Amino acid sequence: MLHSLYQQWFPIASSTDLVPRHVYQAQLLGREFAVWRADDGYVNVWENRCLHRGVRLSIGINDGRELKCQYHGWRYTNRTAGCTYIPAHPADAPARTICNNTYPAQEAHGLIWAGEEANGPLPDLGAHANGIVLRPIPVHAPAEMVETTLQSYDQDILFFVQPCDSDHCIIRGIAKPNDDRTVLLRQHSFALGELRDQVEAHAALVEAPARYKPVIARVAEDFIDIPTLTKEGRTADLPVTITAKDIIAKGIARLRLEPLKCALPTFQPGAHVDVHLQNGLVRQYSLTNGPGETDHYTIGVKLEPDSRGGSSTIHALNLGDNLAISVPRNNFPLRRDAVETILIAGGIGMTPLLSMARALNVQGLPFAFHYFVQSDAHIAFRQEIGTFADAATIHKGLSPEDTSTKLSEILAEPGPARHVYICGPGPMLDTAREIAGRTGWSDTQIHFEYFKNNTQRNTSGSFKIELARSAMTLTVPEGTSILNVLHENGINMSSSCELGACGTCRCTVIAGEIDHQDVYLTDSEKAAGNAMMTCVSRARSDRLILDI
């Protein structure tokens, strides 16, 4: 009996209960729901608990895009309920497995409908469709008892009983459209109040049924993706279609990607996806979305004059073309515990920083956005920048010397609670990092992302790698990367750019001397000698022991 109830649609709220920036608490079959409407109109029905300490999300903060727990500030995004930020781990992007439980929901006829496993069409309301929604009447009695009593009530009203638990429920009704709305509402409110008193008096004379015990699904809270013994390489699990494409600046195309099948996974500011193109190439592009924009991904792609087939293929795509992309990865996460955040973007390097700026702006956190471009014609995403115009400064047409001078001004005052994020051309990043180091910024305060690795790489020499957790010893021959050897032997080491720029294939090194050939690790991280990029870096010693 209970299983069949799980598959039904029940009204759990009135549309008017979901006021802007509010969270409504509902209950169905013993389970509590946090119900809220995002600014884009989407109705979310979630398990009413934060994954951290179980605090009710119905007392959380709805900012129109995300829901924030009042206790320790965990944030969950619209639609997917994926966790986007954990204040206790400000330097880390939460794992995709940290995602609250969501439930089917529909809005129709002035009511919010939901169910544990509800599917199929909503009940046919006939002449009552789009009628007048009556005031809900809570009743401390079993739903079956209430339904029996309602059979003798006015047939002009279509009733639904919401079984909150085995011993209490809510009567919800829809009346046919009526010109005298006020009289109708008053009349039925009084009559249903009397009916409630009768049913509760009868229910008090019988033994209360056992309470429902909803199953709370366990949610994983893994922060580390431990490689497993599989033969998977770079995967593209998400089929998407191009629903919008426009040229937003000189040589820069903006693409809106919407899912063809399941919903898109949660992302955080700074994340990127691998785009698998029809010509077999794989390219990485940052997501420019603001918080809560989970029904689509937006990317910006610059047409490179010396394109190796990636950007030129993207620019040749048309509306309706389908692509395969990876789930979002984030090796450039945004901290939100800084007194001030400084974002420094060069050219198309503004894409990950745009997402960061939009998130900081929505949360009302202090930041400055510095955007270096060649000319006015090269300014991309003007509309998005306009939403935080007071924090944005656009530097146009500066020479390398003038750029260096301006960067020195921007980075002139390091502070213990200030953080800097830089993305752009390699020479600009190198200059900014050098200035920051000379000025007194620590490595932990400077965050950067390269699009390319221009380091001259040396792939000569053979060496051994010992995999401490897999009890394997492998040979890395000349001309082959550690990453390729791992994949060839069934070790699923995650990877993305495979150029030593993104940090996806980072690995902990237990012993051995590393020949660093990446641009991802800081100088201090390289000097520590306990981490490496398996896609490009190699061994200076005869053997490396890896924590794999």
C-alpha positions as CSV (number, residue, x, y, z in Angstrom):
1,M,0.0,0.0,0.0
2,L,2.7,2.4,1.0
3,H,4.7,1.7,-2.1
4,S,1.8,2.6,-4.4
5,L,1.5,5.9,-2.5
6,Y,5.1,6.7,-3.3
7,Q,4.3,6.6,-7.0
8,Q,1.4,9.0,-6.8
9,W,1.3,12.8,-7.2
10,F,0.1,14.7,-4.2
11,P,-0.3,18.5,-3.8
12,I,2.1,19.6,-1.0
13,A,1.8,23.4,-1.2
14,S,-0.1,26.1,-3.0
15,S,1.7,28.2,-5.6
16,T,1.2,31.2,-3.4
17,D,3.2,29.5,-0.6
18,L,6.4,29.9,-2.7
19,V,7.0,33.6,-2.3
20,P,10.3,35.0,-3.6
21,R,13.4,34.3,-1.6
22,H,11.4,32.0,0.9
23,V,11.7,28.3,1.8
24,Y,8.5,26.4,2.5
25,Q,8.4,23.3,4.7
26,A,6.2,20.5,3.5
27,Q,5.7,16.9,4.6
28,L,4.5,13.8,2.7
29,L,4.4,10.2,3.9
30,G,6.6,11.1,6.9
31,R,9.3,12.8,4.9
32,E,10.0,16.5,5.3
33,F,10.6,18.6,2.2
34,A,12.3,22.0,1.7
35,V,10.3,23.6,-1.1
36,W,11.6,26.8,-2.8
37,R,11.2,28.7,-6.1
38,A,14.4,30.0,-7.7
39,D,14.5,33.3,-9.5
40,D,14.2,31.5,-12.9
41,G,10.9,30.0,-11.7
42,Y,12.1,26.5,-11.2
43,V,10.4,24.7,-8.2
44,N,12.8,22.7,-6.1
45,V,11.6,19.9,-3.8
46,W,14.4,18.6,-1.6
47,E,15.1,16.5,1.4
48,N,14.7,19.0,4.3
49,R,18.2,18.5,5.8
50,C,21.7,19.8,5.2
51,L,24.1,17.0,4.4
52,H,26.5,18.3,7.0
53,R,24.7,18.2,10.4
54,G,21.1,17.5,9.3
55,V,19.8,21.0,10.0
56,R,16.5,21.8,8.3
57,L,17.1,23.6,5.0
58,S,13.6,25.1,5.4
59,I,15.2,27.6,7.8
60,G,18.0,28.3,5.3
61,I,18.5,31.3,3.1
62,N,17.1,31.3,-0.5
63,D,19.1,33.8,-2.5
64,G,17.1,33.0,-5.7
65,R,19.9,30.9,-7.1
66,E,21.2,28.7,-4.3
67,L,20.0,27.6,-0.9
68,K,22.4,28.3,2.1
69,C,22.2,26.3,5.3
70,Q,22.0,28.6,8.3
71,Y,24.3,26.5,10.5
72,H,27.7,26.2,8.8
73,G,26.9,27.9,5.5
74,W,26.9,24.9,3.0
75,R,25.4,26.1,-0.3
76,Y,23.3,24.0,-2.7
77,T,22.4,25.0,-6.2
78,N,19.1,25.4,-8.0
79,R,17.7,22.3,-9.8
80,T,20.5,19.7,-9.0
81,A,20.8,20.3,-5.2
82,G,24.5,19.8,-5.6
83,C,26.8,21.4,-3.0
84,T,28.7,24.4,-4.5
85,Y,30.6,25.6,-1.4
86,I,31.7,24.5,2.0
87,P,33.1,27.3,4.2
88,A,35.2,25.0,6.2
89,H,37.1,23.9,3.0
90,P,37.3,27.3,1.2
91,A,40.1,26.2,-1.1
92,D,38.4,23.1,-2.4
93,A,35.6,22.5,-4.8
94,P,33.1,20.1,-3.3
95,A,32.9,16.6,-4.9
96,R,30.0,16.0,-7.2
97,T,28.8,13.2,-4.9
98,I,27.9,15.8,-2.3
99,C,24.3,16.3,-3.5
100,N,21.1,16.5,-1.6
101,N,18.1,14.2,-2.5
102,T,15.6,15.7,-4.9
103,Y,12.1,14.6,-5.7
104,P,9.8,14.9,-8.7
105,A,7.8,18.1,-8.7
106,Q,5.3,19.9,-11.0
107,E,3.4,23.2,-10.7
108,A,-0.2,23.2,-12.0
109,H,-3.6,24.6,-11.2
110,G,-2.3,26.8,-8.4
111,L,-0.7,23.8,-6.6
112,I,2.8,22.3,-6.2
113,W,2.6,18.6,-6.8
114,A,5.3,16.1,-5.6
115,G,5.9,12.5,-4.7
116,E,8.6,10.1,-3.5
117,E,8.7,8.3,-6.9
118,A,5.9,10.1,-8.7
119,N,5.8,9.7,-12.5
120,G,3.2,10.0,-15.3
121,P,0.6,12.7,-15.7
122,L,-1.1,14.7,-13.0
123,P,-4.7,13.9,-12.1
124,D,-7.3,15.2,-14.6
125,L,-9.1,18.1,-12.9
126,G,-11.7,18.5,-15.6
127,A,-14.0,21.5,-15.0
128,H,-11.9,22.3,-11.9
129,A,-8.8,23.0,-13.8
130,N,-7.5,26.5,-13.0
131,G,-10.2,26.9,-10.5
132,I,-10.0,28.6,-7.1
133,V,-7.5,27.0,-4.6
134,L,-9.0,26.7,-1.1
135,R,-7.2,27.3,2.1
136,P,-5.5,24.1,3.2
137,I,-7.0,22.5,6.3
138,P,-4.6,20.4,8.5
139,V,-6.3,17.4,10.2
140,H,-4.9,15.2,12.9
141,A,-6.4,12.0,11.6
142,P,-5.4,9.3,9.1
143,A,-5.8,10.2,5.4
144,E,-8.1,7.2,4.8
145,M,-10.5,8.5,7.5
146,V,-10.5,12.0,6.1
147,E,-11.1,10.7,2.5
148,T,-14.1,8.7,3.7
149,T,-15.7,11.8,5.3
150,L,-15.1,14.0,2.3
151,Q,-17.2,11.7,0.1
152,S,-20.3,13.3,1.5
153,Y,-19.1,16.9,1.0
154,D,-20.1,19.4,-1.7
155,Q,-19.3,17.8,-5.1
156,D,-18.5,21.2,-6.6
157,I,-15.2,21.0,-4.8
158,L,-12.5,18.7,-5.9
159,F,-10.5,17.5,-2.9
160,F,-7.0,16.1,-2.5
161,V,-5.7,14.7,0.8
162,Q,-2.0,15.2,1.5
163,P,-0.9,12.4,3.8
164,C,1.8,14.1,5.9
165,D,2.2,11.1,8.2
166,S,0.1,8.1,9.2
167,D,-1.9,10.1,11.8
168,H,-2.2,13.6,10.2
169,C,-2.8,15.1,6.8
170,I,-3.9,18.2,5.0
171,I,-7.1,18.8,3.0
172,R,-6.5,20.7,-0.2
173,G,-9.3,21.7,-2.5
174,I,-10.0,23.4,-5.8
175,A,-13.4,25.0,-6.5
176,K,-14.8,25.7,-9.9
177,P,-14.2,29.2,-11.1
178,N,-16.7,31.6,-9.3
179,D,-17.3,35.3,-9.6
180,D,-17.7,35.8,-5.9
181,R,-14.4,34.4,-4.7
182,T,-14.4,35.9,-1.2
183,V,-17.8,34.4,-0.3
184,L,-16.8,31.0,-1.7
185,L,-13.6,30.9,0.3
186,R,-15.3,32.0,3.5
187,Q,-18.0,29.5,3.1
188,H,-15.8,26.5,2.5
189,S,-13.3,27.5,5.2
190,F,-16.0,27.4,7.8
191,A,-17.5,24.2,6.6
192,L,-14.2,22.4,6.3
193,G,-13.3,23.6,9.8
194,E,-16.4,21.9,11.2
195,L,-15.6,18.7,9.2
196,R,-12.0,18.7,10.7
197,D,-13.4,18.9,14.2
198,Q,-15.7,15.9,13.5
199,V,-12.9,13.8,12.0
200,E,-10.4,14.6,14.8
201,A,-13.0,13.7,17.4
202,H,-13.5,10.3,15.8
203,A,-9.8,9.7,15.3
204,A,-9.2,10.4,19.0
205,L,-11.3,7.3,19.9
206,V,-9.2,4.8,17.9
207,E,-5.6,3.7,18.2
208,A,-3.2,5.8,16.1
209,P,-1.5,3.9,13.4
210,A,2.3,3.5,13.4
211,R,4.2,6.5,12.0
212,Y,5.7,6.3,8.6
213,K,9.5,5.8,8.6
214,P,10.9,7.3,5.4
215,V,14.2,5.9,4.2
216,I,17.0,8.5,4.2
217,A,19.4,7.7,1.4
218,R,23.0,7.9,2.4
219,V,24.9,10.6,0.5
220,A,28.6,10.2,-0.1
221,E,30.9,13.0,1.1
222,D,34.1,12.1,-0.8
223,F,36.5,14.9,-1.2
224,I,39.2,12.9,-3.0
225,D,38.8,11.0,-6.2
226,I,40.9,7.8,-5.7
227,P,41.9,6.2,-8.9
228,T,40.3,2.7,-9.4
229,L,41.4,-0.2,-11.6
230,T,39.5,0.6,-14.7
231,K,40.5,1.3,-18.3
232,E,38.7,4.5,-18.7
233,G,40.5,7.6,-20.0
234,R,38.9,10.9,-20.7
235,T,35.2,10.4,-20.9
236,A,32.3,12.5,-22.3
237,D,29.2,11.4,-20.5
238,L,27.0,14.3,-21.2
239,P,25.3,14.7,-24.6
240,V,24.4,18.4,-25.2
241,T,23.0,20.5,-28.0
242,I,23.8,24.0,-29.1
243,T,20.7,26.1,-28.5
244,A,22.3,29.6,-29.0
245,K,25.5,30.8,-30.6
246,D,26.6,34.4,-31.2
247,I,29.7,36.4,-31.7
248,I,30.1,38.6,-28.7
249,A,33.5,40.2,-29.4
250,K,36.1,40.1,-32.1
251,G,36.9,36.5,-32.7
252,I,34.9,35.3,-29.6
253,A,31.9,33.0,-29.9
254,R,29.5,32.3,-27.0
255,L,27.7,29.0,-27.0
256,R,24.8,27.9,-24.9
257,L,24.8,24.1,-24.3
258,E,21.6,22.4,-23.1
259,P,21.3,18.7,-22.1
260,L,19.8,16.1,-24.5
261,K,19.1,13.6,-21.7
262,C,19.6,13.9,-18.0
263,A,20.1,17.2,-16.1
264,L,23.5,18.8,-16.1
265,P,25.7,18.3,-13.0
266,T,26.5,20.9,-10.4
267,F,29.4,23.2,-11.1
268,Q,31.3,25.8,-9.1
269,P,33.0,29.1,-10.3
270,G,36.2,28.3,-12.0
271,A,35.1,24.9,-13.4
272,H,35.7,23.7,-17.0
273,V,34.4,20.9,-19.2
274,D,36.1,18.8,-21.8
275,V,34.4,19.3,-25.2
276,H,34.8,16.3,-27.5
277,L,34.5,17.5,-31.1
278,Q,33.4,15.6,-34.2
279,N,36.9,15.6,-35.6
280,G,38.2,13.6,-32.6
281,L,39.8,16.6,-30.8
282,V,39.2,17.3,-27.1
283,R,39.4,20.8,-25.8
284,Q,38.8,22.4,-22.4
285,Y,36.6,25.5,-21.9
286,S,35.6,27.3,-18.7
287,L,32.0,27.7,-17.7
288,T,30.9,31.3,-17.5
289,N,27.6,30.6,-15.8
290,G,26.4,32.5,-12.7
291,P,25.2,30.6,-9.6
292,G,22.0,28.7,-10.0
293,E,22.2,28.5,-13.9
294,T,22.0,24.8,-14.0
295,D,19.7,24.3,-17.0
296,H,22.5,25.0,-19.4
297,Y,26.2,25.6,-19.6
298,T,27.7,28.7,-21.4
299,I,31.2,28.8,-22.8
300,G,33.2,31.4,-24.7
301,V,35.7,30.3,-27.4
302,K,38.3,32.5,-29.1
303,L,39.2,31.7,-32.7
304,E,42.9,31.3,-32.5
305,P,44.9,32.4,-35.7
306,D,47.1,29.3,-35.4
307,S,44.2,27.0,-34.4
308,R,45.2,23.3,-34.3
309,G,41.6,22.4,-35.1
310,G,39.8,23.1,-31.8
311,S,38.6,26.7,-31.9
312,S,38.1,26.7,-35.7
313,T,35.8,23.6,-35.3
314,I,33.9,25.3,-32.5
315,H,33.4,28.4,-34.6
316,A,32.1,26.4,-37.5
317,L,29.4,24.7,-35.4
318,N,25.7,25.6,-35.9
319,L,22.5,25.8,-33.8
320,G,21.2,22.3,-33.2
321,D,24.6,20.6,-33.5
322,N,25.2,18.0,-30.8
323,L,28.3,17.6,-28.8
324,A,29.6,15.4,-26.0
325,I,31.1,17.0,-22.9
326,S,32.6,15.8,-19.7
327,V,31.2,16.5,-16.2
328,P,32.6,19.8,-14.9
329,R,36.0,19.7,-13.2
330,N,37.4,22.4,-11.0
331,N,41.1,22.8,-10.4
332,F,40.7,26.6,-10.0
333,P,38.2,26.9,-7.1
334,L,37.1,30.2,-5.7
335,R,37.5,30.9,-2.0
336,R,34.8,33.1,-0.5
337,D,36.4,33.8,2.9
338,A,38.6,36.7,1.7
339,V,38.3,40.2,2.9
340,E,38.7,41.2,-0.8
341,T,39.1,39.2,-3.9
342,I,41.0,40.5,-6.9
343,L,40.3,39.0,-10.3
344,I,42.7,39.7,-13.1
345,A,41.7,38.6,-16.6
346,G,43.5,38.8,-19.9
347,G,41.6,38.3,-23.1
348,I,39.6,35.1,-23.3
349,G,41.1,34.2,-19.9
350,M,38.2,36.2,-18.4
351,T,35.8,33.2,-18.8
352,P,36.5,31.4,-15.5
353,L,36.9,34.7,-13.7
354,L,33.5,35.9,-15.0
355,S,31.8,33.0,-13.3
356,M,33.7,33.9,-10.1
357,A,32.7,37.6,-10.3
358,R,29.0,36.7,-10.8
359,A,29.1,34.4,-7.8
360,L,30.8,37.0,-5.6
361,N,28.4,39.7,-6.8
362,V,25.3,37.6,-6.0
363,Q,26.6,36.9,-2.5
364,G,27.5,40.6,-1.9
365,L,31.2,39.8,-1.2
366,P,33.8,42.5,-2.0
367,F,35.8,42.0,-5.2
368,A,37.5,43.9,-8.0
369,F,37.5,42.7,-11.6
370,H,40.3,43.8,-13.8
371,Y,39.9,42.9,-17.5
372,F,42.8,43.5,-20.0
373,V,41.8,43.6,-23.7
374,Q,43.4,44.8,-26.9
375,S,40.6,47.2,-27.8
376,D,37.0,48.0,-27.2
377,A,36.0,45.5,-29.9
378,H,37.6,42.6,-27.9
379,I,35.4,43.1,-24.8
380,A,33.3,39.9,-24.4
381,F,30.3,39.2,-22.2
382,R,29.4,42.9,-21.8
383,Q,25.9,42.2,-20.5
384,E,27.2,39.9,-17.8
385,I,29.9,42.4,-16.8
386,G,27.2,45.1,-16.5
387,T,25.7,43.3,-13.6
388,F,28.8,44.1,-11.5
389,A,29.9,47.2,-13.3
390,D,30.9,49.0,-10.1
391,A,33.5,46.4,-9.4
392,A,34.8,46.1,-13.0
393,T,37.7,48.0,-14.6
394,I,38.6,47.4,-18.2
395,H,42.1,48.1,-19.4
396,K,42.3,48.6,-23.1
397,G,45.2,48.6,-25.5
398,L,48.1,48.5,-23.0
399,S,51.6,47.6,-24.1
400,P,53.4,44.8,-22.3
401,E,55.3,47.5,-20.3
402,D,52.2,49.4,-19.4
403,T,50.5,46.1,-18.5
404,S,53.3,45.3,-16.1
405,T,53.0,48.8,-14.6
406,K,49.3,48.4,-14.1
407,L,49.7,44.9,-12.6
408,S,52.2,46.4,-10.1
409,E,49.6,49.0,-9.1
410,I,46.9,46.4,-8.7
411,L,49.1,44.1,-6.6
412,A,50.8,46.8,-4.6
413,E,49.1,46.1,-1.3
414,P,49.2,42.4,-0.2
415,G,47.1,41.6,2.8
416,P,46.6,38.4,4.9
417,A,43.0,38.1,4.0
418,R,43.2,39.1,0.3
419,H,43.3,36.7,-2.6
420,V,44.2,37.1,-6.3
421,Y,42.9,35.0,-9.2
422,I,44.7,35.4,-12.6
423,C,43.9,33.9,-16.0
424,G,45.1,34.9,-19.4
425,P,48.0,34.6,-21.8
426,G,51.1,32.9,-20.5
427,P,53.4,36.0,-20.5
428,M,50.8,38.0,-18.6
429,L,50.5,35.3,-16.0
430,D,54.2,34.9,-15.6
431,T,54.6,38.7,-15.1
432,A,51.7,38.9,-12.6
433,R,53.1,35.9,-10.6
434,E,56.6,37.5,-10.6
435,I,55.2,40.9,-9.4
436,A,53.1,39.2,-6.7
437,G,56.1,37.2,-5.4
438,R,58.3,40.3,-5.4
439,T,55.6,42.4,-3.7
440,G,55.1,40.0,-0.8
441,W,52.0,37.9,-1.8
442,S,52.3,34.3,-0.6
443,D,51.7,31.3,-2.9
444,T,48.5,30.5,-1.0
445,Q,47.1,33.9,-1.9
446,I,47.8,33.8,-5.7
447,H,45.6,31.5,-7.7
448,F,46.2,31.1,-11.5
449,E,45.1,29.1,-14.5
450,Y,47.0,28.7,-17.7
451,F,45.3,27.8,-20.9
452,K,48.6,26.6,-22.5
453,N,51.9,25.1,-21.4
454,N,54.7,26.6,-23.5
455,T,57.4,24.8,-21.5
456,Q,59.8,22.9,-23.7
457,R,59.3,19.3,-22.6
458,N,61.9,16.6,-22.4
459,T,60.5,13.0,-22.7
460,S,63.9,11.2,-22.9
461,G,64.9,8.5,-20.5
462,S,63.1,5.6,-19.0
463,F,62.3,5.1,-15.3
464,K,60.2,3.0,-12.9
465,I,57.0,4.0,-11.0
466,E,55.8,2.1,-8.0
467,L,52.1,2.4,-7.2
468,A,51.9,2.2,-3.4
469,R,48.2,1.5,-3.1
470,S,47.8,-0.7,-6.2
471,A,50.9,-2.9,-5.4
472,M,52.2,-2.5,-9.0
473,T,55.6,-1.5,-10.5
474,L,55.5,-0.2,-14.0
475,T,58.1,1.1,-16.5
476,V,57.7,4.5,-18.2
477,P,59.6,4.3,-21.5
478,E,61.2,7.2,-23.3
479,G,58.7,9.3,-25.2
480,T,55.7,8.1,-23.1
481,S,54.0,9.9,-20.2
482,I,53.3,8.5,-16.8
483,L,49.6,9.1,-17.5
484,N,49.6,7.0,-20.6
485,V,51.3,4.1,-18.8
486,L,48.8,4.3,-16.0
487,H,45.9,4.2,-18.5
488,E,47.5,1.3,-20.5
489,N,47.6,-0.7,-17.3
490,G,44.0,-0.1,-16.2
491,I,44.6,2.7,-13.7
492,N,41.9,5.4,-14.1
493,M,43.9,8.6,-13.4
494,S,41.6,11.5,-14.2
495,S,42.9,13.9,-16.9
496,S,41.7,16.8,-18.9
497,C,44.1,19.0,-20.9
498,E,47.0,16.5,-20.7
499,L,49.4,19.5,-21.3
500,G,50.4,20.2,-17.6
501,A,48.1,23.3,-17.3
502,C,44.9,22.3,-15.7
503,G,46.0,20.2,-12.7
504,T,43.4,17.4,-13.2
505,C,46.0,14.6,-13.2
506,R,47.8,15.8,-10.1
507,C,49.3,12.9,-8.1
508,T,50.9,12.7,-4.7
509,V,54.6,11.5,-4.8
510,I,55.8,9.5,-1.8
511,A,59.5,9.2,-2.8
512,G,61.7,10.1,-5.7
513,E,63.1,13.2,-7.5
514,I,60.6,14.8,-9.9
515,D,61.4,16.5,-13.2
516,H,58.6,19.1,-13.2
517,Q,57.4,20.2,-16.7
518,D,54.0,21.7,-15.9
519,V,52.8,25.3,-15.3
520,Y,50.2,24.3,-12.7
521,L,52.2,23.9,-9.5
522,T,53.6,26.8,-7.7
523,D,57.4,27.2,-7.2
524,S,57.0,26.2,-3.6
525,E,54.9,23.2,-4.5
526,K,57.6,22.0,-6.9
527,A,60.3,22.6,-4.4
528,A,58.4,20.5,-1.8
529,G,58.6,17.5,-4.2
530,N,55.5,15.7,-3.0
531,A,53.2,16.3,-6.0
532,M,53.4,16.1,-9.8
533,M,51.4,16.3,-13.0
534,T,51.5,12.8,-14.5
535,C,50.7,14.0,-18.0
536,V,54.0,15.9,-18.6
537,S,56.3,15.6,-15.6
538,R,58.8,12.8,-15.3
539,A,61.5,11.5,-13.0
540,R,65.0,12.7,-12.4
541,S,65.7,9.6,-10.3
542,D,65.5,6.0,-11.4
543,R,62.2,5.4,-9.5
544,L,59.2,7.3,-8.3
545,I,56.8,6.0,-5.6
546,L,53.3,7.3,-6.3
547,D,50.3,7.3,-3.9
548,I,48.1,5.4,-6.4
